[in-house]
Amino acid sequence: MRYGLSIVFLILIILMWIFSVRANRSRREIGKTVGRMLTCLIPPLIGNFLTVLFGSRIIAGIGYYLYMIGMDFFTFSLLKFTFEYCNFTWPSKGLRIFVLSLLGIDVIQILLNPFFHHVFTMTPVMVNGYVYYDIIPSWGRSYHSAVVFGIFTGVIILFFIKMVRSPRIYTERYLVILIALVVNFLWQNIYLFSRSPLNRTMIGFGFFGLLVYYFSICYRPTRLIDRMLATIASELPESLFFFDTNRHCVWANKPAMALAGVEGNDYYQASEGLERLFGSFDEKEESWMTRRTAGSGADEKSYVIEKRLLSDSDGQVIGSFLSVRDNTDDQRALENEMYKATHDSLTGVYNRAGYDLLLASVPMDSTFMLLIDADNFKDVNDTCGHETGDRVLQKITESIKSVFRAEDYICRIGGDEFVVFMVNTIASQRKLIGHKVQHINRKLSDTTDGLPAASVSVGVAFGGFAADQKEWFDHADKALYETKRAGRNGCTFYKELPEASGSAE
C-alpha cells in the first residue's frame, strides 16, 4: 500500500505540474488562475507523498507542514478560481482582506508549531508492517480545519448558487465540479474522524484539479453548442432542411415545416411537402443554387433554393442541407425598380432606356418600327398649358395602345415622340399599319373629351431591310420626315421613298 499510494501521489504531482504549465500558457482568460490553483495543489500532494513513502519522523514532519500550509494556499486559490469561473465579484474589499487574514494567521501559527506544539505532535504507528507517523491534533489544528473547511463550504455554496441560477443547458460545467467538491469535502471529514495515518483525500483533490483544468481550459460544451445552433436555426426566417446521405430529411426548422405544410416533427413528410411545392430537384452530389416559384397569380411567391454538402473532419460527405429563402418581396421590389427604370411615369409605356433594351432584343427581320411624332405639340403646350399637354400625351398613348396588340411594344423616347415595335409581322403588312395610323388620328381629332384636337405623323421601317439597328432607326426617321414634309397627319413607309426604291421587299 505504501508504494502504491506513493506512485499515485507522484503521478498526480507530475500531472499537476504539467497541466499548471499548460494552463498558464493557455489563451483563455481564466488560464492563469487555473494554473496557480494547480500549482498550489503540488505542495500538499508532495506533503502526502513524503508522509506515506518515508518512515522518518523528520521527513514525515516536513510532509505534514507542506500539506497544511499548502492547503491554505490551495484554499485561497480555489476561492479565487470560483469567483472567476462563476462570474462572481467579491462583495467587498474588506471580505477579501478578512479571508486573507484568516489564512495568513493560519500559516503563521503552523510555522510556529515546532516551538509551541499547539497545532499537532507526531507519534509512530504500524500499518501493514510499515511505520508511519500519525499526528495528534491540538487547538491549532482545529483553527486550521475551521478556516479551510469554512472557505471550502463557501466555495460549495457559490457553485450551488451558480448552478441553480444558470439555464439548465449550462449546469453541466458547474454540476460536475460541485459534485467533486462535495465528495472531497466529505472524504476529508471522514479522514479526520477516522484517525487513519494514511491521508488518501489528496488523491481526490488531485482528480479535482484535473477536472478543473478540463472544464476551464479544454471543455467544449457540445450539448450546449448543439442546442444553441438548433435554437438559432429554428428561429431563422429561412427554411432549413437537413438530409442524410440517403436524402432522407432528418431535421427541419419551424419555417421549413410550415413551408412544407407539416405539423409536429414528421420530417419525412417535410421532404414530401417540399417536393409537392417545388417539384423534384437535381440530386447530384454537389452544391447548387436555383430559383423556383410557387403558387399563381397574386399568390405567386419566389424562392431562392440553395443546397450545401456537409462533411466531417476527414472530408467525408455526411449529408446536406437545403436553404429555402422567400425572396418574393425582393423580387417584386427589383421588378418595380426595373419597371421604373424602363417605363415612362406619365404614360406608363417604355421610356428611352426601355426602348434601347427593346431595340437590341427584338427580331429585326420580323418587326416594323413606327416612329411617331405628335404634330404641333409645342403649340398645345404654349396655348393650353403643360397640364393639358400631358393629358394630350396620355391620350396619344391610349390611342396607340387601342390599335396595337398586347405583344407589340410602345415606347416614349422623347417629349412628344413615340416608337412602336410591331413584332411578328411581314413586310407586306403596310396596308394594315396605314389603317392603324388613320384610326389613331381619328381618335385624336375627337374633342368631346375637352382636349384640343391632335394628330400624329408616323414614319415606318421594316427591320428586315436594314443592316443594323442604327440604319433601321434612320430609315424610320427619314420616313417620318417625309410625312411631315407632306403635311403631317399620316404615315410614310421607308420603302416608298425614292432612295429606297431600289431595295427589294
PANU-905705 format. One record per atom (N, C-alpha, C): x, y, z. Coordinates in steps of 0.02 Angstrom, whole numbers, plus 50000, padded with zeros to 5 digits. Layout:
% residues N
XYZ
...
% end
This chain:
% residues 505
500424993950000
500005000050000
500435006350000
501005005950039
501435011850044
501685013949975
501935009149937
502225010849872
501685012349820
501115008849826
500565010249779
500315017349786
500195019649850
499975026449861
500505031549840
501135029749853
501675034249835
501695035449759
501595030049721
501595030649649
501015034949625
500425033949656
499845037949638
499975045349651
500255046949711
500395053949727
500925056849680
501425052749663
501945055149618
501655056749549
501215052349525
500895053649459
500485059949461
500105060849516
499695066949522
500125073249526
500695072849560
501145078649565
501395080549495
501605075549457
501845076849389
501295079749346
500685076849351
500125079449311
499945086549330
499955088049396
499805094949417
500315099849388
500945097749387
501455102349360
501355103249285
501235097749249
501135098249176
500545102649159
499975101349192
499365104949175
499385112149201
499745113449254
499815120449277
500205124549225
500725121449196
501105124849143
500665126149082
500285121049062
499855121749004
499305126849016
499035126949077
498515131849093
498785138949091
499395139949116
499695146649115
499835148949044
499955144248999
500095146048929
499455146548888
498895144648918
498265144848881
498065152048866
497715153048810
497475159748791
496825161548826
496545156848863
495925158348898
496065163048957
495585167448970
495675172449023
495775169149090
495435163549101
495475160249167
496095155749172
496485155249119
497045150649117
497545151549174
497745157649187
498255158849239
497965157349308
497325158749319
497015157149383
497005149649394
496845145849342
496855138549348
497565136049358
498035139049322
498735137049330
498975138049402
498805143749433
499015145049502
498695140049550
498055138349538
497715133649582
498035126749578
498195124549517
498525118049510
499225118149541
499565123749535
500225124349567
500165123849643
499645126849670
499535126649743
499345119649767
499125115349722
498975108449741
499605104149748
500155106449717
500765102349718
501055101649788
501125107049829
501425106049896
501035101149940
500355101549946
500025096549988
500095089449960
500125088749894
500235082149865
500935079549882
501425083949878
502105081949897
502125080149971
501765084050012
501745082550083
501465075650097
500925073850064
500645067150072
501115061750046
501455063249990
501935058649962
502485057050012
502735062150047
503265061150096
503035057250157
502445058850182
502205055450243
502035048150229
501855046550167
501685039650150
502305035550135
502775038350097
503345034450073
503885033450126
504015038450167
504575038150213
504345037050285
504685032650320
504525031350391
504965035250437
505165041150417
505605045450457
505195051050489
505325052250554
504955057550589
505075064350557
505695065750539
505855072350512
505515073350444
505575068250400
505285068850333
504525069050338
504245064850383
503515064950392
503295071750418
503685074750464
503505081350489
503515086550434
504035086350393
504065090950336
503445090050292
503265083750280
502675082250239
502045085250268
501945084750334
501335087550365
501325095150359
501915098250370
501935105550362
501775107650290
502065104150242
501925105650172
501185104750157
500905099450184
500195098050171
499745103550199
499845105450262
499395110150294
499485117250266
500105119450258
500215126150230
499995126250157
500145120850120
499935120450051
499175120750044
498805117750092
498075117950089
497815125050099
498175129150138
497975136150146
498025139850080
498595138950046
498675142349981
498185139649929
498085133049930
497615130049883
496905132549896
496715133249959
496035135449975
495895142449949
496395146949958
496285153749932
496275153749856
496715149949824
496705149649751
496055146549725
495785141749762
495135138749744
494585143949748
494595148049801
494085153249809
494135158349752
494755160249735
494845165049680
494605162049614
494755155649602
494525152249542
493755152149540
493445150849596
492715150349599
492385156949579
492645162549606
492365169049588
492435170349513
493005168649484
493125170049414
492735165249369
492725158749386
492385153749345
491635154749345
491365156749403
490635157749409
490415164949394
490905169149375
490745176149359
490445179849418
490715178549477
490515182249537
491035187649551
490835192649589
491315197749613
491305197649689
491875199549717
491915199749790
491405204749817
491025202849868
490525207649895
490845214149919
491445213549947
491795219649970
492535218149975
492925223449974
493645222649982
493805220250053
493395222350101
493505220350171
493455212850180
492975209650144
492905202350150
493525198750124
493795201250069
494395198150042
494975198750091
495055204550121
495595205550170
495485201050230
494855200150251
494695195850308
494885188650294
494725186150234
494895179250217
495655178350214
495995183250183
496725182850180
497035183050250
496735186850293
496985187350362
496915180650398
496335177450390
496225170850422
496745165850398
496865165750333
497345160950306
498065162850325
498215169350326
498885171550346
499035169650418
498545170650462
498625168750532
498745161250538
498385157350496
498455150150499
499155148050478
499415151150425
500085149450402
500595150950457
500525156750488
501005158850540
500975154050599
500355152250622
500305147950681
500555140850666
500495138650602
500775132050584
501535132350585
501825137850561
502555138550561
502835138950632
502415141150680
502635141650750
502555135150788
502255130250755
502115123850790
502745120450816
503325120650782
503925117250810
504125119950878
503925126150892
504115129250956
503585128151010
502935128250992
502405127951042
502005121451040
502055117750986
501685111450978
500935112350990
500675118050968
499965119550978
499535117250920
499845114950866
499465112650808
499425105050808
499995101850812
500005094450815
500675092050841
500665085950864
501275082150878
501215075550841
501775071950836
501775065750796
501925059750840
501635054150819
501755047850854
501815042350803
502285037550812
502365032150764
501805026950771
501565024250713
501065018950713
501265013850661
501035007650670
501175002250623
500545000750583
500615000750517
500064999050471
500334994250419
500074988150420
500284982950372
501034981850373
501324982150433
502034980750441
502484986550425
502204992550410
502614998450396
502515003650450
503045007450464
503005012750514
502765019150481
502255022150507
502015028750485
501995033350545
501985039750532
501925044550587
501255048050581
500845046950631
500185050050634
500235056350676
499775060850668
499785067050706
499265066750762
499445069950817
498985070850873
498785078250871
498165079750849
497975086750839
497875090450905
497995097050902
497865101450958
497415107150933
497335112350975
496865117650957
497055121250893
497695121850878
497915125050816
497675121250754
497655114550760
497385110550704
496645111950695
496295113050750
495575114550745
495465121250709
495905126150725
495855132550690
495975131650615
496495127850600
496665126550529
496065123250493
495785118150524
495225114650493
494625119250485
494495123450535
493925127950532
493995132950475
494595135650466
494715140550413
494645137150344
495005131550336
494995128150271
494305125650253
493975122350300
493315119550285
492785125050281
492885130450316
492415136050310
492425139050240
493035140250215
493095142950147
492855137850096
493035131450109
492825126050063
492055125650060
491735126450116
490995126550118
490725132450078
491045138250086
490835144050048
490885142949973
491425139549952
491515138049881
490955133549856
490785128449895
490235123949876
489585127749869
489455132349915
488835136349913
488825140649850
489395143749834
489425147949774
489295143949711
489595138049705
489465133849647
488735131649643
488455130149701
487745128149702
487295133849679
487425139849703
487035145749683
487095146849608
487705146349582
487815147449510
487445142149469
487465135949492
487135130549456
486375131649455
486095133649511
485365134649516
485145140549473
485535145749472
485345151849435
485455151349360
485895146749339
486055146249268
485515142449231
485415143949166
484965139749124
485185132449127
484715127949120
484855120849129
485405118349083
485435121149023
485935118848975
486645120448998
486725125449044
487385127349068
487595123649131
487145119949162
487275117149228
487815111849227
487935108649170
488425103149167
489105105449191
489335111149169
490015113449185
490085115149259
489525116749293
489545118249364
489395112149407
488945107849383
488725102149422
489295097249435
489695095749384
490235090849392
490745093349443
490935099649439
491415102349488
491105102549557
490465104249561
490125104249626
490125097349658
489975092249619
489975085449645
490675083549670
491185085349631
491875083749651
492055087349716
491835093649724
491955097249786
491615093949846
491005092049837
490625088849892
490955082249912
491145078249861
491475071749875
492115072849914
492525077649892
493155078949929
493025081649999
492515085850005
492335088550071
492155082950119
491725078450096
491505072850139
492095068150152
492495066850101
493065062350109
493555065050160
493675071650159
494135074750206
493875074150277
493225075050286
492935074450353
492965067350378
492845062550333
492885055550353
493595053950376
494085056650339
494785055450358
494935058250427
494695064250441
494835067350506
494555063250563
493955060550553
493635056850607
493865049550610
494175047150556
494385040050556
495025038950594
495415044250604
496055043850637
496545039350601
496465038750533
496925034650494
497565038550481
498155035250488
498785038850475
498905040050400
498515036650357
498605037450285
498075042150257
498295047950234
497835052950207
497755051950132
497215048650113
497085047450042
496665052950009
496455057750049
496005062850023
496325067049968
496985067849970
497305071949919
497265068749850
497135062149848
497015058949783
496395062049751
495875062949793
495265066149768
495385073349747
495805077049785
495955083849765
496355084049700
496785078949690
497155078649628
496695077749568
496225073149574
495745072249520
495285078349512
495145081749568
494765087949564
495135093149523
495795093549534
496195098249494
496175096649420
496185090149403
496135088249333
495455090049304
494925089249343
494255091149320
494215098649307
494505102549353
494505109849344
494875111749281
495445108649269
495825110149208
495405108449146
495085102649146
494695100649087
494115105349074
493725106849125
493125110949114
493305118249102
493875120549128
494065127549119
494445128849054
494865124049034
495305125048978
495105121048916
494915114748925
494805110248868
494075109148851
493645110348899
492945108248891
492605112048834
492295108348790
491885111248737
491175108748747
490715113148769
490035110848785
489645108848723
489755102648701
489445100348638
488685100848641
488395098548696
487665098748701
487415105948699
487785110348733
487585117448733
487635120348663
488195118948629
488285121548561
487755118848514
487635112248519
487115109248476
486435112448489
486275113348553
485625116348571
485585123548546
486125127348554
486135134248531
486055134648456
486425130248420
486375130348347
485685128348324
485385123348358
484705121248340
484215126948354
484305130548410
483865136048426
483925141648375
484555143248358
484665148548308
484365146548241
484485140248220
484215137948157
483455137948157
483155136348215
482425136148219
482125143048212
482485148248235
482215154948234
482395158848171
482815155848128
482985159348066
482375159848021
482305165447984
481735166147939
481785161447879
482395159247862
482475154647806
482245147747827
481995144047779
481805137047790
482415132647779
482575128447829
483155124147825
482955116847831
483165112947783
483045105747783
483725102147784
483815097447831
484435093647836
484295086447814
484735083847771
484645077047744
485245072747759
485125066147767
485675061547775
485925059547705
486385054847702
486685052947638
486185049247594
485645046847624
485115043447585
484575048347562
484705054847572
484255060247552
483595060047591
483625057247652
483045057447696
483105063547742
482575067347748
482585073247792
482605070947864
483125073147901
483205071147971
483045076848019
483015082947993
482825088548036
482645094447992
482165098348016
481965104447981
481755109548034
481895115948021
481695120948070
480955122848062
480715127148106
480005128848106
479765131748040
480115136748011
479895139447947
479875134047892
480335129247895
480345123947845
479735119447851
479565117747913
478975113447924
478335117147902
478305123647917
477725127547896
477695128047820
478265128947787
478285129347714
478045122747683
478265117147713
478075110647687
477355108647706
477045112747750
476365111247771
476315105247817
476815104447861
476835098647905
476825101047978
476435097748019
476415099248090
476805093948128
477065095748187
477445091048226
478155090148200
478435084248211
479125082948191
479185077248141
478685076448098
478715071248047
479115073847988
479775073147993
480225076047943
480165072547876
479965066247876
479875062747813
479335066147771
478795068247804
478275071847768
478525078647745
479005081447781
479285087947760
479615087247692
479955081647681
480265080447615
479735080047561
479185076547576
478655075847527
478325082547513
478215086547566
477915093147556
478355097647515
479005097147524
479465101147485
479435099347411
479375092847398
479335090647328
478675092647297
478135092347336
477485094447309
477485101847291
477845105847330
477845113047320
478275115047261
478865112047253
479335114247202
479485108947150
479235102847159
479425097547114
480085094447134
480345090047094
480975086647111
481565091147096
482115089747132
482715093647124
483265089347093
483775092647068
484365089147042
484705085547100
484765079047096
485045075147151
485795073947146
486135077847106
486855077047101
487185078447168
487715074747181
488075075647245
488535081747240
488245087447237
488635093547234
488195099247259
488515104747274
488145110647296
487875114447236
487285117447244
486995121247190
486505126347217
486285130747173
485785135747191
485305136647132
484665137447147
484175138347095
483625143047120
483205145147074
482635149447092
482005145847069
481505145747112
480865142547096
480295147047118
479725146147086
479115149747106
478595144647127
478155146847170
477605142547193
476975146747196
476405143647181
475785147347179
475685150647112
475145154347106
474995157747043
474625164247057
474635168547008
474275174847014
474555179147071
474085182047109
474295186447164
474635182547219
474515175947223
474815171747275
475485168847255
475725170447196
476365167647174
476935170447216
477375165947236
477945167947276
478585165447243
479115169147254
479765167547225
480235165247281
480625159947267
481075157247317
481775156247287
482275157147330
482955155447313
483125149147352
483305143747317
483435137347349
484175135647339
484505134147395
485225132747392
485375126247428
485775122047397
485985115747428
486725116147446
486895113747506
487585113547529
487735106647558
488315103947540
488515097447567
488825098447636
488745093447680
489035093447746
489555087947750
490145089547774
490695084747777
490965084347848
491255078547865
491575077847930
492295080347925
492675079447980
493355082047982
493815078647932
493625072647908
494025069147858
493815070747786
493335075247778
493105077047711
492575072347683
492345067547723
491835062847701
491155066247704
490765065747650
490095068747649
489645064947696
489335068347743
488895065247792
488165067347782
488045071647735
487355073847723
487355080447686
486795083747687
486725090147653
486165094047685
486135100447671
485565104447694
485325108847636
484675110047639
484345114147588
484095120447622
484285126147595
484055132647620
483555135447570
482965136947594
482435139747552
482255146647578
482395151647539
482275158547561
481735161847517
481235164447549
480695167947514
480945174947495
481065175947431
481295182547407
480775186047364
480135184447379
479585187447341
479615195047344
479695197647405
479715204947413
480315207847376
480885204547381
481475206947345
481365206847270
481065201347247
480945200647176
480465205947151
479925207047190
479445212147170
479745219047172
480165220247223
480505226747227
480965227647168
481315222247149
481765222547092
481375223847027
480815220247021
480405221246962
480115228346959
479935230847019
479665237647022
480205242747003
480815241647028
481365246147010
481525245646936
481505239446911
481635238546839
481085241946797
480465241346821
479905244546786
479995252146784
480175254846844
480275262046848
480845264246803
481355260146798
481945261946758
481805261646684
481325257546663
481205256446591
480535259046568
480135262146612
479465264546592
479385271946608
478985275046566
478845282246573
478315283246627
478445287646674
477985288646730
477325292046709
477335295846655
476725299446634
476255294846595
476535291146549
476105287246504
476085279746520
476565277346559
476575270346577
476875265846524
477105268446468
477425264346417
478175264546427
478545260846387
479265260646394
479565267546382
480095269046420
480445275346410
481055274246365
481505279046364
482075278546319
482525272646337
482605271446403
483015265746424
482685259246402
482025258846409
481675252946386
481715252046312
481685257546276
481755257346203
482425254546182
482965256846216
483625254446200
483685246846209
483375244346263
483395237146276
483005233446222
482415236046204
482005232746154
482335232946085
482635238646068
482955239346003
483495234045993
483835232346048
484375227446044
484125220246047
483485219246065
483245212446076
482705210046028
482305214646000
481765212345956
482065209545890
481745204545860
482005201745797
481855206545739
482375209445710
482285214545657
481925211745596
482075205445578
481815202745516
481075201145517
480745202245577
480025201145580
479675206645619
479975212745618
479705218245658
479695224745618
479125228345623
479065235145598
479225240045654
479585245345637
479685250845683
479265256745659
478845259345704
478445265245690
478715270945732
478995275945700
479225281945735
478675287145731
478385288845789
477785293045792
477955299645825
477725305045794
477855311745821
477185315545823
477045318545881
476425322545888
476495328945848
475995330545807
476025336445764
475895342745805
476335347745795
476245354345826
476115353945901
476455349545934
476325348646006
476545354646046
477055358146023
477295364146059
476735369246064
476325369846011
475775374646012
475265372846067
475155366346077
474685364246130
474955366446198
475595365346211
475895367446275
475865374946283
475995378546230
476025385846235
475335388946245
474825386246212
474155389246216
473725386346272
473815379946287
473375376646336
473725374946402
474375375446403
474735373946465
475005366746465
475495365846508
475825359346511
475385353946539
474925355646584
474475350546611
474045347546556
473775352046513
473385349646456
473835345746408
474435348246399
474905344746356
475035337646380
475105336746446
475205330046474
474605325646460
474005328446466
473405324446454
473355322546380
473585326946336
473585325246265
474075319446252
474665319746284
475145314346276
474845307746301
474485307946357
474165301846382
473635299346333
473265304046301
472765302146252
473085298946191
473655301746170
474015298846113
474225291646130
474495290746192
474705284046213
474125279146212
473555281246240
472975276746242
472725275246171
472755280146128
472545279046058
472995273946024
473645274446037
474115269646008
473985262646036
473885262246102
473755255746133
473125252446105
472635256546088
471995253846067
472025250245999
472535251745959
472555248745892
473105243545885
473555243145934
474085238145928
473975232445978
474295226945963
474205220946004
474595221546070
474405217146117
474745217046182
475475214946174
475625211046122
476305208746112
476755214046079
476455219346053
476845224746024
477115229246080
477675232546066
477995236746117
477915244046099
477695248046148
477595255246138
478085258946183
478445263746155
478945267546192
478845275046182
478975278746235
479005286046229
479745287946235
480045289846179
480765290946178
480955298246185
480465302646184
480595309746192
479975313146218
479975319746218
479405323346244
478755321646210
478735322046142
478135320546105
478275315446050
478785311246062
478995306546012
478925299446039
478625295045999
478495288246020
478785283445968
478895277245990
479095271745945
478665265745961
478425262445908
478065256145917
478455250745880
478605245245916
478895239345884
478325234445871
478145233545810
477605229045791
477935222345771
477935217645818
478315211445809
477905206145773
478245200845752
477935195145720
477515197345659
477835201145615
477485203745556
477895202045494
477595203545436
477945202645373
477945209345336
478395210045288
478495216445255
477885218845216
477435214345198
476865216345157
476265218945197
476345220145262
475775222245304
475725229845308
475975233445258
475945240745260
475235243445261
474785240045225
474095242445223
473775242245292
473905236845329
473625236245397
473895241745441
474525243045435
474825248345477
474525255145459
474415256345395
474115262745375
473425263645406
473025258345408
472365258745440
472425260345514
472915257445546
473015258645618
473175265945631
473605268745590
473785275845598
473175280245587
472775278745535
472165282545523
471695282245584
471625276445613
471195275645672
471455279845730
472105279945739
472395284045793
472215291445782
472315293845722
472185300845709
471445302645714
471005297845697
470285299245706
470125300145780
470405295945822
470275296445893
470565303045921
471135305045896
471455311145921
471085317445898
470725316945843
470345322745818
469695323745856
469485318845895
468865319245935
468995323745995
468595329246000
468695334146054
468145333646107
467735328346105
467185327746154
467455326846226
468065325046233
468365324146299
468635330646328
468545336246291
468775342646315
469485344246298
469835339746265
470525340946246
470555343646175
471045347746159
471115350346091
471255344746042
471045345645980
471175340645928
471925339945918
472125333745903
472835332445892
472905327345836
473515326645812
473655321545761
474385319445767
474545314045734
475235311645736
475485310445665
476145311245658
476485309445596
476895303245610
476915298545563
477235292045575
477705290445518
478285287845537
478755285145489
478835277745504
478785273445452
478785266245463
479365263145425
479715258545459
480265254945426
480255247745448
480365243245402
480385236045418
481105234145433
481205230645488
481885228945509
482255224445461
481885220445423
482215215845377
482575219345320
482445225745310
482775229445256
483365233545280
483545232945345
484095236845373
484665232345392
485265235145388
485865231145404
485955230545480
485755235745517
485815235545590
485305240145621
485305240645688
484805244645723
484855252045706
485465254545699
485545261645683
485235263245614
485385259045566
485105260145500
484345259445500
484105254845542
483375253845548
483035260245572
483315263245625
483035269445652
483085274945600
483645275345564
483735280445513
483195279845458
483035273645440
482505272645390
481845275445415
481675273945479
481045276345507
481045283945513
481625286745531
481665293945539
481585297545472
481875294745419
481805297745352
481075297345329
480745291745345
480045291045326
479615296045365
479775297145429
479405302045470
479505309145441
480115310645422
480255317245393
479835318245330
479765313145289
479355313645228
478625314945245
478375311645299
477675312745319
477565320045339
478035322745377
477975329745399
478025334345339
478465332945292
478555337145234
477925337045190
477565331445193
476955330845152
476345333845186
476425336645244
475855339845277
475635336845343
476015331945369
475875328845433
475225324745430
475005322145491
474375318645499
474335312745450
474825308245453
474825302445409
475435298145422
475585293645376
476165289345386
476495288145319
477145286845321
477535285345262
477965279345278
478025274845228
478445268945235
479115270345201
479635268245233
480295269645205
480365266845135
480055261345120
480115258245054
479785262444999
479365267245019
479035271644969
479465277544951
480025278444987
480475284044973
480895282444911
481055287644872
481445286544810
482105282944824
482445284744879
483095281844892
483055274444910
482445272144929
482355265144946
482035261144891
481895264344834
481525260844781
481915255144751
482565255444758
482965250044731
483015243844774
482755244444836
482805238744882
482235234044869
482345227844871
481815222744862
481485221244927
480825220644923
480445219044983
480475211444994
% end
